[in-house]
């Protein structure tokens, strides 16, 4: 790794100007859990690192029941997991953020960094997709927003243009009678990369008899985290049953485009998609039913 310049700006405007000036020879630094390893491995030849952790908007977590949750791109997973409102309102986000690396990594790693690294196995990305997250991006031409599902365009590739940075990720307030879950399979207990992962979101009807809305997203089985629209659409109007989970899981398996490598074979990954989607849907349905009962009874239901 050769010498490079380091700047820690305190405003988005300053960060964008620094990144735009150096173009492809500059990269932003949030937690650094991916970037520093990649630099040592020679993946990048950079003249400038722009540390964004001193920019207030990128280090804030804000939540209220009316406007939802906004997570700055440099907020650590540990900080997010310790936030009481996030765990109560968006447990699927904690499912994912709490398993990114071990304790030391979670103190540095960020949701924004997970998105910007654009690894197909990124654990937080399917959770963000099924929760309908939107990304705010700042650059030389101002700000723009787009769905988290459209942020990653290939392995290690995002929609960010030269000079742009991810500012924050926004989640709408939880819908009534809704729940979500993220699960993955790894060979070891922690500090491992997903062989396959699945996120599921369900919204139940007021009487709990049918599914009003559903989303399913996969990790580590395609070039990017994959929103399986057909699987979600098949669940709408159906009863929340094992038969519905099985049908959705089959559609997710059909949509998966896994590769075989040292962590898992193609056949294993496709099988895991089916298992994980069914389990994630069960978990999402349990959370949605709990939310429905709490809403109708006006009180919290014990686990």
C-alpha positions in Angstrom: 0.0 0.0 0.0 1.5 3.3 -1.1 1.2 6.7 0.7 -2.0 8.6 0.2 -3.6 11.9 1.5 -6.1 11.8 4.3 -8.8 14.4 4.9 -11.6 14.4 7.5 -14.1 17.1 6.3 -16.9 18.3 8.5 -19.5 19.0 5.8 -21.0 17.1 2.9 -20.1 20.0 0.5 -16.4 19.7 1.5 -16.4 15.9 1.2 -18.0 16.0 -2.3 -15.6 18.6 -3.5 -12.6 16.5 -2.3 -13.9 13.4 -3.9 -14.8 15.1 -7.2 -11.4 16.7 -7.5 -9.6 13.3 -7.3 -12.1 11.3 -9.2 -11.4 7.6 -9.2 -8.3 8.1 -7.2 -10.3 8.9 -4.1 -12.6 6.9 -1.8 -14.7 7.8 1.2 -14.0 6.1 4.5 -16.7 5.3 7.1 -15.9 2.3 9.2 -13.1 1.1 7.0 -13.7 -2.6 7.7 -13.8 -3.3 3.9 -11.8 -0.4 2.4 -8.6 -0.9 4.6 -8.5 -4.6 3.8 -8.9 -3.9 0.1 -6.2 -1.2 0.2 -3.7 -3.6 1.7 -4.7 -6.2 -0.9 -4.0 -3.8 -3.8 -7.6 -3.6 -4.9 -7.4 0.2 -5.1 -4.6 2.6 -6.1 -5.7 5.8 -4.3 -4.3 9.3 -3.9 -6.9 10.4 -1.3 -9.0 8.9 1.6 -11.9 11.1 2.7 -13.0 10.2 6.2 -16.7 11.1 6.6 -17.2 10.3 10.3 -16.9 14.0 11.3 -19.9 15.0 9.1 -22.9 15.3 11.5 -25.6 14.2 9.0 -23.7 11.0 8.3 -23.4 10.0 12.0 -27.0 10.6 13.2 -29.8 8.2 13.8 -33.2 9.8 14.0 -36.6 8.1 14.5 -40.2 9.1 15.2 -43.4 7.1 14.6 -44.6 9.6 12.0 -41.5 10.1 9.8 -39.7 6.8 10.3 -36.0 6.0 10.7 -33.0 7.7 9.1 -29.6 6.2 9.5 -26.5 8.2 8.6 -24.1 6.3 6.3 -21.4 6.4 8.9 -23.4 5.1 11.9 -21.9 2.0 13.2 -23.8 -1.3 13.4 -23.1 -1.3 17.2 -24.7 2.1 17.6 -27.7 1.1 15.5 -28.2 -2.1 17.5 -28.1 -0.2 20.8 -30.8 2.2 19.7 -34.0 1.2 21.6 -36.4 2.5 18.9 -34.7 0.7 16.1 -34.9 -2.7 17.8 -38.6 -2.2 18.6 -39.7 -0.9 15.2 -37.3 -2.6 12.8 -36.2 -5.9 14.3 -35.2 -7.3 10.9 -32.6 -4.5 10.6 -31.2 -5.7 13.9 -31.3 -9.3 12.6 -28.8 -8.2 9.9 -26.7 -5.5 11.6 -26.0 -7.7 14.6 -24.4 -10.5 12.6 -22.0 -8.4 10.5 -18.6 -9.6 11.8 -17.8 -9.9 15.5 -18.0 -7.3 18.3 -15.0 -5.3 17.2 -16.1 -5.2 13.6 -19.6 -4.0 14.5 -18.1 -1.1 16.4 -16.7 0.2 13.1 -18.9 -1.4 10.3 -21.8 0.7 8.9 -25.0 0.1 6.9 -23.7 2.6 4.5 -20.4 0.8 4.1 -22.2 -2.5 3.6 -24.2 -0.9 0.7 -21.2 0.9 -0.8 -19.0 -2.2 -0.7 -21.7 -3.9 -2.8 -20.7 -7.5 -1.9 -23.3 -10.0 -3.0 -23.2 -11.5 0.5 -23.8 -8.2 2.3 -26.1 -9.1 5.2 -27.8 -5.8 5.8 -28.7 -5.2 2.1 -31.6 -7.7 1.8 -33.0 -6.4 5.1 -32.9 -2.9 3.8 -34.5 -4.0 0.5 -37.5 -5.8 2.1 -38.1 -2.9 4.5 -38.4 -0.6 1.4 -35.4 1.6 2.3 -34.4 4.6 0.2 -30.9 6.0 -0.1 -30.0 9.7 -0.1 -27.0 10.5 -2.2 -25.1 13.8 -2.5 -22.7 14.8 -5.3 -21.5 17.7 -7.4 -25.0 18.0 -9.0 -26.9 18.1 -5.7 -28.9 15.4 -4.0 -30.9 12.4 -5.3 -32.7 9.5 -3.8 -33.3 5.9 -5.0 -34.4 2.6 -3.6 -31.9 0.5 -1.8 -32.8 -2.3 -4.2 -31.3 -0.3 -7.0 -28.1 0.9 -5.3 -25.8 -2.1 -6.1 -25.4 -2.8 -9.8 -22.8 -5.6 -9.6 -20.2 -7.2 -7.4 -18.3 -4.3 -5.8 -20.2 -1.8 -8.0 -22.8 0.8 -7.1 -24.8 3.5 -8.8 -22.6 6.2 -7.2 -21.0 8.5 -9.8 -17.7 10.3 -9.4 -17.8 12.7 -6.5 -20.9 11.3 -5.0 -21.3 9.9 -1.4 -24.1 8.0 0.3 -25.5 10.3 3.0 -28.2 8.3 4.7 -30.7 5.4 4.4 -34.3 6.1 5.2 -37.0 3.6 6.4 -40.7 4.6 6.4 -42.7 4.0 9.6 -43.7 0.4 10.1 -47.0 -0.4 8.4 -49.8 -1.8 10.6 -49.9 -5.6 10.9 -46.4 -5.9 9.4 -43.2 -7.8 10.3 -39.9 -8.7 8.7 -37.1 -11.2 9.3 -33.5 -11.8 8.0 -31.6 -15.1 8.2 -28.4 -16.4 6.7 -26.4 -19.6 6.7 -22.8 -19.6 7.6 -20.4 -22.5 8.5 -19.2 -20.9 11.7 -21.0 -19.0 14.5 -19.7 -15.5 13.6 -17.0 -13.6 11.6 -18.1 -15.5 8.5 -19.6 -14.6 5.1 -23.0 -15.8 4.2 -23.3 -18.8 1.9 -26.9 -17.7 1.4 -29.2 -15.3 3.1 -32.9 -14.4 2.9 -35.0 -11.4 4.0 -38.8 -11.4 4.1 -41.4 -8.8 4.8 -45.1 -9.4 5.3 -48.1 -7.2 5.9 -51.3 -9.0 7.1 -54.9 -8.1 6.6 -56.7 -6.6 9.6 -58.1 -10.1 10.6 -54.8 -11.8 9.9 -56.4 -14.2 7.4 -54.6 -13.1 4.3 -51.3 -11.4 3.2 -51.8 -7.8 2.0 -48.2 -7.2 0.9 -44.9 -9.1 0.8 -41.3 -8.8 -0.3 -38.5 -11.3 -0.4 -34.8 -10.5 -1.0 -31.8 -12.8 -1.2 -28.0 -12.5 -0.6 -25.0 -14.4 -1.8 -26.9 -16.2 -4.6 -26.7 -13.5 -7.4 -24.3 -10.8 -8.5 -26.2 -8.4 -6.2 -28.7 -8.8 -3.4 -31.8 -9.8 -5.2 -35.4 -8.6 -4.8 -37.6 -11.5 -5.9 -40.7 -9.7 -7.1 -42.5 -12.8 -8.3 -42.2 -14.5 -4.9 -43.6 -11.5 -3.1 -46.4 -11.1 -5.6 -47.4 -14.7 -5.2 -48.0 -14.2 -1.5 -50.4 -11.3 -1.9 -53.9 -12.4 -1.2 -52.8 -15.8 0.0 -53.3 -17.2 3.6 -50.1 -17.1 5.7 -49.6 -20.9 5.6 -46.8 -23.4 5.1 -48.1 -24.0 1.6 -47.7 -20.3 0.7 -44.2 -20.2 2.2 -43.3 -23.3 0.1 -44.6 -21.7 -3.1 -42.7 -18.4 -2.5 -39.5 -20.4 -1.6 -39.7 -22.3 -4.9 -40.0 -19.0 -6.9 -37.1 -17.6 -5.0 -35.0 -20.7 -5.9 -36.0 -20.2 -9.5 -34.8 -16.6 -9.4 -31.5 -17.3 -7.7 -28.4 -17.2 -9.8 -25.8 -18.8 -7.5 -22.2 -19.7 -8.2 -20.2 -22.5 -6.7 -17.0 -21.7 -4.8 -15.1 -22.7 -1.7 -17.9 -21.6 0.6 -20.7 -23.6 -1.1 -21.8 -25.4 -4.2 -24.4 -24.1 -6.6 -26.8 -26.9 -5.6 -26.2 -26.2 -1.9 -26.9 -22.5 -2.3 -30.1 -23.1 -4.2 -31.3 -25.6 -1.5 -30.4 -23.1 1.2 -32.5 -20.4 -0.6 -35.6 -22.6 -0.2 -34.9 -23.3 3.5 -34.1 -19.8 4.5 -37.0 -18.2 2.6 -39.5 -20.5 4.4 -37.9 -19.8 7.8 -37.7 -16.0 7.1 -41.4 -15.9 6.1 -42.4 -17.8 9.2 -40.5 -15.3 11.3 -41.9 -12.3 9.5 -45.4 -13.8 9.9 -44.9 -14.2 13.6 -43.8 -10.6 14.0 -46.7 -9.4 11.8 -49.2 -11.3 13.8 -47.8 -10.0 17.0 -48.0 -6.5 15.7 -51.6 -7.1 14.5 -52.7 -8.4 18.0 -51.0 -5.5 19.8 -52.7 -3.0 17.5 -56.1 -4.6 18.0 -55.7 -5.0 21.7 -54.0 -1.8 22.4 -51.2 -3.5 24.4 -47.9 -5.2 24.0 -47.9 -9.0 23.6 -45.3 -10.9 25.4 -42.9 -13.1 23.4 
